[in-house]
Amino acid sequence: MAITATQEGRNLHLHVEGLDPFIVKPLPGEAGYKMTEAYLSTARGGGDQLEATLALVMAVDGAVHDPETDQWTPVPEEERTNSNRMGKELSTSETEDVAMAAFFWQTILGAAGVSIYLENGGGVGGHTKALGALVQRLGLSPLLTSPSSALENLIQLQASIPSTSTPEGGKKPGRQPQDRLPKKK
């Protein structure tokens, strides 16, 4: 089931077939920065899973600021309209798609992040593309945040290593290892 998104005024409307839209209100910039920082810290192995979960709750349902501690936290549970609906109305894969679309919309990518995520099929593929775009936009090293980028770099490194196979129409290069030499009769 495909999830689609539209921006109506300042709000993001995420549409899941057969259901009322999930309406995501924009976070204040400071809260969006905290949410992005917490999620990326976890993605690169430095944060804990609870921080990433709270970042997604903030993305979907909003955040409140505590002036005494100068910290942003998710809205109280009773105000988590989208999260509560997601738990009751959506499958786990639909929940992931709604939460991640909301997350990328709340980052510096905005609507472009949502488009990248959804146009690449959501899930792992959409997340990989949108996270890559976010990392690039923030000017971060992809090696710090994306295992797939590390794999791509390794593949490129291996591609630059000269081949040791026999050149076409020529002799084998250099001396063969002992176990490769022809057996003497």
Disulfide bonds with the S-S distance in Angstrom:
none
